[in-house]
Amino acid sequence: MLEEFIPFIGLLIFGNIENLVLSSQGVVAGANILKLSIYSIICVIIWLIVGTVGATVASQYASFIDFIGGLAIFILGLQAMYESIANK
């Protein structure tokens, strides 16, 4: 079963790091920590289901998905850094 996820290992690692960055950004912005935690867990569960079901279908497009996902993670990271610097 893990063989299906090997092409997406970069997105799994950096996507989880980005989730932590966005969560911390929400805490810094003054969001309700309990609501933020619940929404974050719900999103992680949804992505787990989508990823598990979609991995077999998407494996032929792994390089394209890695590029788009990596670009999205990079842009969200830049946005988080810009907003944290701009709020100082």
All heavy atoms as an XYZ file, in Angstrom:
663
protein
N       0.823     -1.196      0.000
C       0.000      0.000      0.000
C       0.869      1.263      0.000
O       0.514      2.239     -0.633
C      -0.917     -0.011      1.205
C      -1.765      1.225      1.282
S      -3.002      1.069      2.551
C      -3.530      2.741      2.649
N       1.978      1.258      0.690
C       2.827      2.444      0.744
C       3.473      2.763     -0.589
O       3.846      3.910     -0.828
C       3.904      2.276      1.812
C       3.419      2.314      3.254
C       4.576      2.078      4.207
C       2.747      3.624      3.574
N       3.588      1.789     -1.467
C       4.201      2.038     -2.773
C       3.426      3.075     -3.571
O       3.994      3.782     -4.389
C       4.277      0.732     -3.581
C       5.108     -0.360     -2.954
C       4.312     -1.183     -1.945
O       3.085     -1.327     -2.093
O       4.926     -1.668     -0.987
N       2.123      3.153     -3.340
C       1.293      4.118     -4.063
C       1.631      5.556     -3.682
O       1.438      6.475     -4.461
C      -0.183      3.853     -3.788
C      -0.664      2.496     -4.239
C      -2.070      2.194     -3.775
O      -2.622      2.979     -2.976
O      -2.608      1.172     -4.194
N       2.144      5.753     -2.464
C       2.389      7.099     -1.957
C       3.821      7.577     -2.175
O       4.109      8.748     -1.936
C       2.049      7.170     -0.466
C       0.607      6.911     -0.179
C       0.194      5.684      0.311
C      -0.344      7.882     -0.416
C      -1.135      5.442      0.574
C      -1.676      7.654     -0.162
C      -2.081      6.423      0.334
N       4.704      6.707     -2.604
C       6.112      7.077     -2.791
C       6.281      8.264     -3.744
O       7.050      9.183     -3.438
C       6.940      5.856     -3.258
C       6.952      4.782     -2.175
C       8.354      6.250     -3.655
C       7.595      5.197     -0.881
N       5.568      8.335     -4.875
C       5.756      9.506     -5.748
C       5.329     10.826     -5.116
O       5.727     11.892     -5.548
C       4.873      9.197     -6.967
C       4.681      7.737     -6.950
C       4.711      7.333     -5.508
N       4.517     10.755     -4.065
C       3.984     11.962     -3.442
C       4.653     12.280     -2.104
O       4.157     13.096     -1.339
C       2.473     11.820     -3.230
C       1.719     11.515     -4.481
C       1.197     10.250     -4.703
C       1.542     12.481     -5.447
C       0.507      9.961     -5.856
C       0.853     12.199     -6.608
C       0.330     10.936     -6.810
N       5.785     11.652     -1.806
C       6.414     11.813     -0.495
C       6.816     13.266     -0.222
O       6.676     13.748      0.901
C       7.606     10.843     -0.321
C       8.008     10.729      1.155
C       8.783     11.261     -1.152
C       7.069      9.929      1.962
N       7.272     13.981     -1.244
C       7.629     15.390     -1.059
C       6.442     16.234     -0.661
O       6.526     17.074      0.249
N       5.309     16.008     -1.312
C       4.106     16.765     -0.960
C       3.615     16.413      0.432
O       3.120     17.277      1.153
C       2.987     16.485     -1.971
C       3.093     17.200     -3.304
C       1.915     16.833     -4.183
C       3.150     18.695     -3.115
N       3.749     15.156      0.814
C       3.318     14.759      2.147
C       4.141     15.465      3.219
O       3.600     15.984      4.194
C       3.430     13.239      2.317
C       2.440     12.408      1.512
C       2.808     10.934      1.592
C       1.039     12.623      2.027
N       5.435     15.511      3.023
C       6.316     16.138      4.023
C       6.104     17.645      4.057
O       5.817     18.230      5.109
C       7.783     15.793      3.735
C       8.019     14.298      3.964
C       8.717     16.637      4.596
C       9.353     13.806      3.474
N       6.233     18.297      2.899
C       6.138     19.755      2.877
C       4.713     20.244      3.086
O       4.498     21.337      3.605
C       6.732     20.310      1.585
C       8.211     20.133      1.528
C       8.785     19.290      0.594
C       9.033     20.782      2.425
C      10.158     19.106      0.546
C      10.406     20.612      2.397
C      10.966     19.761      1.458
N       3.721     19.447      2.716
C       2.332     19.809      2.983
C       2.038     19.840      4.469
O       1.329     20.716      4.965
N       2.595     18.893      5.207
C       2.414     18.893      6.659
C       3.128     20.065      7.309
O       2.605     20.672      8.246
C       2.903     17.569      7.261
C       1.932     16.449      6.983
O       0.735     16.635      7.070
N       2.452     15.296      6.641
N       4.299     20.398      6.813
C       5.010     21.572      7.337
C       4.198     22.835      7.061
O       4.055     23.698      7.925
C       6.423     21.672      6.729
C       7.287     20.512      7.230
C       7.067     23.017      7.048
C       8.609     20.371      6.512
N       3.641     22.933      5.867
C       2.837     24.112      5.513
C       1.585     24.189      6.378
O       1.155     25.276      6.767
C       2.466     24.086      4.036
C       1.745     25.315      3.571
C       2.570     26.583      3.708
O       3.804     26.520      3.621
O       1.963     27.654      3.909
N       0.992     23.056      6.709
C      -0.172     23.044      7.594
C       0.199     23.620      8.955
O      -0.569     24.388      9.542
C      -0.715     21.624      7.736
C      -2.025     21.590      8.477
O      -2.801     22.532      8.427
N      -2.275     20.505      9.172
N       1.377     23.281      9.448
C       1.839     23.848     10.720
C       2.051     25.351     10.610
O       1.707     26.108     11.523
C       3.127     23.159     11.160
C       2.995     21.701     11.576
C       4.372     21.094     11.796
C       2.147     21.571     12.816
N       2.616     25.797      9.493
C       2.846     27.235      9.292
C       1.525     27.985      9.252
O       1.365     29.028      9.911
C       3.661     27.484      8.001
C       3.675     28.955      7.634
C       5.073     26.950      8.151
N       0.562     27.473      8.516
C      -0.733     28.155      8.413
C      -1.472     28.149      9.747
O      -2.142     29.119     10.097
C      -1.581     27.504      7.324
C      -1.069     27.704      5.897
C      -1.906     26.904      4.914
C      -1.066     29.173      5.521
N      -1.349     27.067     10.505
C      -1.986     27.023     11.824
C      -1.362     28.044     12.767
O      -2.075     28.744     13.489
C      -1.860     25.621     12.424
O      -2.576     24.698     11.657
N      -0.045     28.126     12.749
C       0.609     29.109     13.616
C       0.272     30.527     13.174
O       0.145     31.423     14.003
C       2.120     28.896     13.637
O       2.674     29.126     12.374
N       0.092     30.716     11.879
C      -0.304     32.034     11.379
C      -1.694     32.390     11.909
O      -1.946     33.530     12.278
C      -0.306     32.023      9.856
C      -0.583     33.353      9.231
C      -0.586     33.274      7.707
O      -0.532     32.194      7.140
N      -0.651     34.414      7.071
N      -2.582     31.408     11.979
C      -3.918     31.654     12.526
C      -3.879     31.987     14.005
O      -4.619     32.847     14.485
N      -2.999     31.332     14.745
C      -2.864     31.619     16.172
C      -2.330     33.026     16.377
O      -2.816     33.773     17.224
C      -1.948     30.568     16.849
C      -1.601     30.981     18.263
C      -2.616     29.210     16.845
N      -1.327     33.399     15.582
C      -0.755     34.746     15.695
C      -1.804     35.799     15.342
O      -1.844     36.872     15.947
C       0.493     34.881     14.795
C       0.961     36.319     14.691
C       1.610     33.992     15.318
N      -2.670     35.483     14.391
C      -3.702     36.436     13.980
C      -4.818     36.563     15.014
O      -5.690     37.407     14.882
C      -4.287     36.021     12.631
N      -4.813     35.702     16.027
C      -5.808     35.810     17.088
C      -7.026     34.938     16.886
O      -8.067     35.178     17.483
N      -6.908     33.889     16.079
C      -8.038     32.991     15.861
C      -8.287     32.167     17.120
O      -7.399     31.961     17.945
C      -7.753     32.059     14.688
N      -9.502     31.706     17.257
C      -9.868     30.829     18.373
C      -9.103     29.518     18.204
O      -9.260     28.816     17.200
C     -11.371     30.588     18.363
C     -11.824     29.743     19.531
O     -11.081     28.928     20.065
N     -13.076     29.950     19.912
N      -8.275     29.169     19.165
C      -7.401     28.014     19.045
C      -8.194     26.718     18.961
O      -7.846     25.819     18.183
C      -6.399     27.977     20.217
C      -5.485     29.187     20.142
C      -5.601     26.689     20.218
C      -4.558     29.329     21.316
N      -9.278     26.597     19.699
C     -10.081     25.374     19.669
C     -10.722     25.181     18.295
O     -10.645     24.101     17.710
C     -11.139     25.400     20.763
C     -12.029     24.171     20.864
C     -11.183     22.936     21.171
C     -13.086     24.363     21.915
N     -11.327     26.244     17.766
C     -11.933     26.153     16.430
C     -10.883     25.873     15.368
O     -11.095     25.061     14.467
C     -12.680     27.445     16.092
C     -13.962     27.628     16.850
C     -14.647     28.916     16.434
C     -15.913     29.152     17.203
N     -16.571     30.403     16.822
N      -9.747     26.547     15.464
C      -8.663     26.342     14.511
C      -8.167     24.900     14.549
O      -7.940     24.283     13.511
C      -7.512     27.314     14.807
C      -6.338     27.295     13.852
C      -6.770     27.743     12.462
C      -5.229     28.179     14.375
N      -8.053     24.336     15.741
C      -7.617     22.945     15.883
C      -8.625     21.983     15.273
O      -8.261     21.042     14.563
C      -7.419     22.596     17.356
O      -6.457     23.412     17.935
N      -9.890     22.203     15.546
C     -10.942     21.325     15.006
C     -10.975     21.402     13.489
O     -11.015     20.371     12.810
C     -12.303     21.683     15.625
C     -12.319     21.310     17.112
C     -13.438     20.974     14.888
C     -13.513     21.831     17.864
N     -10.932     22.608     12.937
C     -10.939     22.757     11.476
C      -9.702     22.143     10.837
O      -9.777     21.528      9.776
C     -11.053     24.231     11.077
C     -12.372     24.879     11.413
C     -12.445     26.220     11.748
C     -13.556     24.140     11.412
C     -13.656     26.815     12.064
C     -14.761     24.735     11.735
C     -14.807     26.063     12.058
O     -15.992     26.648     12.371
N      -8.566     22.284     11.507
C      -7.334     21.707     10.983
C      -7.416     20.187     10.958
O      -7.023     19.551      9.973
C      -6.154     22.174     11.832
O      -4.960     21.640     11.338
N      -7.931     19.591     12.018
C      -8.078     18.131     12.067
C      -9.057     17.653     11.006
O      -8.817     16.643     10.338
C      -8.503     17.680     13.478
C      -7.337     17.881     14.449
C      -8.952     16.224     13.484
C      -7.697     17.688     15.901
N     -10.150     18.375     10.825
C     -11.122     18.008      9.787
C     -10.482     18.052      8.408
O     -10.654     17.136      7.598
C     -12.367     18.929      9.860
C     -13.181     18.608     11.114
C     -13.236     18.782      8.604
C     -14.289     19.603     11.395
N      -9.713     19.103      8.132
C      -9.042     19.214      6.827
C      -8.030     18.104      6.622
O      -7.927     17.541      5.528
C      -8.363     20.573      6.698
S      -9.512     21.926      6.464
N      -7.283     17.764      7.667
C      -6.305     16.682      7.549
C      -7.003     15.352      7.262
O      -6.559     14.571      6.417
C      -5.432     16.596      8.826
C      -4.636     15.308      8.866
C      -4.518     17.795      8.910
N      -8.119     15.087      7.920
C      -8.862     13.838      7.684
C      -9.416     13.800      6.266
O      -9.338     12.774      5.579
C      -9.980     13.672      8.734
C      -9.356     13.397     10.109
C     -10.941     12.554      8.346
C     -10.340     13.438     11.250
N      -9.955     14.924      5.800
C     -10.482     14.978      4.426
C      -9.363     14.731      3.421
O      -9.519     13.957      2.474
C     -11.177     16.335      4.172
C     -12.486     16.405      4.940
C     -11.434     16.537      2.674
C     -13.143     17.767      4.923
N      -8.203     15.382      3.627
C      -7.083     15.181      2.706
C      -6.550     13.762      2.769
O      -6.082     13.215      1.772
C      -5.981     16.192      2.949
C      -6.264     17.490      2.281
C      -6.484     18.678      2.878
C      -6.403     17.720      0.873
N      -6.752     19.639      1.922
C      -6.704     19.071      0.685
C      -6.301     16.899     -0.252
C      -6.892     19.641     -0.570
C      -6.495     17.465     -1.506
C      -6.787     18.817     -1.645
N      -6.615     13.132      3.958
C      -6.200     11.738      4.072
C      -7.108     10.839      3.234
O      -6.638      9.977      2.497
C      -6.214     11.294      5.538
C      -5.906      9.829      5.787
C      -4.476      9.516      5.406
C      -6.171      9.471      7.235
N      -8.400     11.070      3.315
C      -9.353     10.275      2.533
C      -9.180     10.523      1.038
O      -9.093      9.585      0.245
C     -10.801     10.577      2.985
C     -11.010     10.090      4.425
C     -11.813      9.939      2.052
C     -12.302     10.584      5.058
N      -9.106     11.786      0.664
C      -8.924     12.123     -0.753
C      -7.607     11.555     -1.272
O      -7.544     10.984     -2.366
C      -8.981     13.658     -0.964
C      -8.526     14.039     -2.353
C     -10.383     14.170     -0.711
N      -6.550     11.701     -0.481
C      -5.248     11.192     -0.898
C      -5.206      9.682     -1.010
O      -4.603      9.133     -1.927
N      -5.853      8.994     -0.082
C      -5.862      7.533     -0.109
C      -6.630      7.013     -1.314
O      -6.167      6.117     -2.018
C      -6.485      6.979      1.180
O      -5.747      7.496      2.292
C      -6.451      5.480      1.209
N      -7.789      7.595     -1.562
C      -8.606      7.158     -2.699
C      -7.986      7.611     -4.016
O      -7.936      6.862     -4.987
C     -10.049      7.709     -2.560
C     -10.866      7.430     -3.792
C     -10.715      7.128     -1.329
N      -7.469      8.827     -4.035
C      -6.967      9.384     -5.284
C      -5.568      8.966     -5.667
O      -5.151      9.185     -6.805
N      -4.831      8.352     -4.759
C      -3.438      8.002     -5.067
C      -3.333      7.010     -6.208
O      -2.442      7.112     -7.050
C      -2.737      7.460     -3.830
N      -4.229      6.067     -6.259
C      -4.157      5.080     -7.347
C      -4.502      5.715     -8.682
O      -3.884      5.400     -9.696
C      -5.099      3.900     -7.070
O      -6.422      4.387     -6.870
C      -4.659      3.132     -5.838
N      -5.449      6.613     -8.690
C      -5.843      7.279     -9.925
C      -4.794      8.300    -10.348
O      -4.465      8.423    -11.529
C      -7.211      7.979     -9.741
C      -7.601      8.767    -10.972
C      -8.282      6.970     -9.383
N      -4.230      9.008     -9.377
C      -3.331     10.118     -9.671
C      -1.881      9.704     -9.876
O      -1.058     10.547    -10.223
C      -3.408     11.138     -8.545
N      -1.550      8.452     -9.672
C      -0.141      8.059     -9.738
C       0.472      8.304    -11.116
O       1.666      8.579    -11.221
C       0.025      6.599     -9.335
O      -0.658      5.760    -10.232
N      -0.324      8.248    -12.163
C       0.214      8.520    -13.498
C       0.507      9.996    -13.716
O       1.251     10.357    -14.609
C      -0.725      7.994    -14.568
C      -2.111      8.607    -14.543
C      -3.049      7.931    -15.523
O      -2.605      7.191    -16.381
N      -4.332      8.179    -15.385
N      -0.063     10.863    -12.885
C       0.174     12.304    -12.980
C       1.040     12.812    -11.837
O       1.017     13.994    -11.507
C      -1.159     13.060    -12.965
C      -2.123     12.616    -14.029
C      -3.262     11.879    -13.699
C      -1.883     12.905    -15.363
C      -4.143     11.461    -14.670
C      -2.767     12.484    -16.343
C      -3.892     11.764    -15.985
O      -4.764     11.348    -16.949
N       1.830     11.938    -11.209
C       2.561     12.275     -9.986
C       3.504     13.451    -10.175
O       3.579     14.341     -9.318
C       3.325     11.064     -9.483
N       4.231     13.515    -11.274
C       5.194     14.616    -11.450
C       4.480     15.955    -11.602
O       4.924     16.968    -11.055
C       6.098     14.349    -12.644
O       5.341     14.225    -13.820
N       3.373     15.972    -12.326
C       2.597     17.204    -12.500
C       1.989     17.640    -11.163
O       2.037     18.824    -10.799
C       1.500     16.979    -13.544
C       0.645     18.179    -13.796
C       1.151     19.277    -14.462
C      -0.667     18.218    -13.350
C       0.364     20.399    -14.697
C      -1.462     19.323    -13.575
C      -0.947     20.408    -14.245
N       1.445     16.688    -10.413
C       0.837     16.997     -9.115
C       1.893     17.485     -8.140
O       1.660     18.423     -7.378
C       0.089     15.764     -8.572
C      -1.129     15.476     -9.445
C      -0.328     15.963     -7.121
C      -1.808     14.162     -9.155
N       3.078     16.873     -8.153
C       4.167     17.324     -7.282
C       4.559     18.760     -7.598
O       4.795     19.562     -6.694
C       5.393     16.422     -7.420
C       5.298     15.185     -6.568
O       4.474     15.167     -5.639
O       6.053     14.236     -6.837
N       4.620     19.107     -8.881
C       4.992     20.466     -9.265
C       3.941     21.470     -8.799
O       4.270     22.482     -8.168
C       5.178     20.573    -10.776
C       5.419     21.977    -11.226
C       6.650     22.578    -11.022
C       4.409     22.713    -11.829
C       6.870     23.894    -11.424
C       4.620     24.018    -12.234
C       5.855     24.612    -12.031
N       2.675     21.214     -9.092
C       1.597     22.139     -8.713
C       1.497     22.244     -7.192
O       1.364     23.341     -6.641
C       0.248     21.692     -9.322
C       0.307     21.731    -10.848
C      -0.905     22.538     -8.802
C       0.537     23.104    -11.432
N       1.572     21.099     -6.511
C       1.503     21.117     -5.049
C       2.683     21.839     -4.433
O       2.532     22.603     -3.477
N       3.875     21.603     -4.969
C       5.058     22.297     -4.472
C       4.967     23.792     -4.695
O       5.356     24.587     -3.825
N       4.458     24.195     -5.844
C       4.281     25.616     -6.129
C       3.284     26.242     -5.160
O       3.515     27.338     -4.636
C       3.824     25.808     -7.578
C       3.634     27.243     -8.053
C       4.957     27.998     -8.005
C       3.051     27.265     -9.452
N       2.193     25.542     -4.896
C       1.188     26.055     -3.955
C       1.765     26.186     -2.552
O       1.543     27.192     -1.867
C      -0.034     25.142     -3.941
N       2.528     25.181     -2.118
C       3.157     25.236     -0.797
C       4.138     26.398     -0.728
O       4.183     27.139      0.264
C       3.845     23.900     -0.483
C       2.788     22.819     -0.260
C       4.761     24.016      0.723
C       3.354     21.414     -0.227
N       4.922     26.605     -1.776
C       5.880     27.699     -1.826
C       5.173     29.050     -1.745
O       5.569     29.936     -0.972
C       6.708     27.602     -3.107
C       7.722     28.686     -3.272
C       8.883     28.685     -2.512
C       7.516     29.708     -4.181
C       9.826     29.696     -2.659
C       8.450     30.716     -4.338
C       9.604     30.703     -3.568
N       4.099     29.228     -2.511
C       3.364     30.496     -2.513
C       2.720     30.751     -1.160
O       2.759     31.874     -0.641
C       2.318     30.515     -3.652
C       3.040     30.581     -5.011
C       1.350     31.679     -3.499
C       2.138     30.385     -6.204
N       2.121     29.721     -0.550
C       1.515     29.896      0.771
C       2.560     30.223      1.826
O       2.316     31.020      2.733
C       0.733     28.646      1.169
C      -0.581     28.426      0.431
C      -1.150     27.057      0.761
C      -1.577     29.513      0.794
N       3.738     29.621      1.716
C       4.824     29.934      2.638
C       5.275     31.380      2.506
O       5.508     32.065      3.504
N       5.419     31.847      1.254
C       5.776     33.246      1.031
C       4.723     34.187      1.593
O       5.047     35.209      2.204
C       5.971     33.522     -0.462
C       7.238     32.982     -1.097
C       7.234     33.280     -2.597
C       8.470     33.577     -0.443
N       3.457     33.835      1.395
C       2.370     34.664      1.909
C       2.418     34.724      3.433
O       2.267     35.800      4.021
C       1.025     34.108      1.460
C      -0.159     34.877      2.015
C      -1.480     34.193      1.730
O      -1.521     33.113      1.153
N      -2.555     34.807      2.149
N       2.654     33.591      4.078
C       2.722     33.565      5.539
C       3.887     34.412      6.049
O       3.744     35.160      7.024
C       2.848     32.127      6.035
N       5.029     34.311      5.385
C       6.191     35.109      5.806
C       5.937     36.593      5.580
O       6.268     37.421      6.428
C       7.445     34.661      5.057
C       7.979     33.333      5.525
S       9.557     32.899      4.793
C       9.087     32.548      3.117
N       5.353     36.945      4.440
C       5.070     38.351      4.147
C       4.122     38.945      5.185
O       4.358     40.043      5.690
C       4.475     38.493      2.744
C       4.012     39.887      2.436
C       4.936     40.883      2.129
C       2.664     40.229      2.486
C       4.520     42.182      1.869
C       2.237     41.515      2.222
C       3.169     42.490      1.917
O       2.748     43.765      1.675
N       3.050     38.202      5.514
C       2.091     38.723      6.483
C       2.684     38.837      7.871
O       2.356     39.773      8.612
C       0.838     37.845      6.502
C       0.005     37.997      5.242
C      -1.251     37.152      5.270
O      -1.546     36.548      6.316
O      -1.925     37.085      4.236
N       3.561     37.905      8.249
C       4.171     38.010      9.576
C       5.142     39.172      9.645
O       5.263     39.831     10.680
C       4.870     36.704      9.948
O       5.987     36.484      9.124
N       5.846     39.459      8.556
C       6.765     40.597      8.536
C       5.996     41.910      8.470
O       6.342     42.880      9.128
C       7.746     40.479      7.348
C       8.697     39.308      7.592
C       8.533     41.759      7.150
C       9.555     38.955      6.388
N       4.908     41.929      7.710
C       4.123     43.152      7.545
C       3.399     43.534      8.838
O       3.120     44.712      9.073
C       3.099     42.976      6.423
N       3.103     42.565      9.693
C       2.383     42.855     10.942
C       3.285     43.355     12.055
O       2.813     43.694     13.125
C       1.635     41.605     11.420
C       0.434     41.313     10.560
O      -0.113     42.202      9.927
N       0.018     40.062     10.532
N       4.587     43.396     11.833
C       5.491     43.869     12.894
C       5.481     45.352     13.004
O       5.243     46.150     12.264
C       6.911     43.376     12.623
C       7.062     41.949     13.006
C       8.520     41.576     13.018
C       8.648     40.199     13.651
N       9.998     39.865     13.944
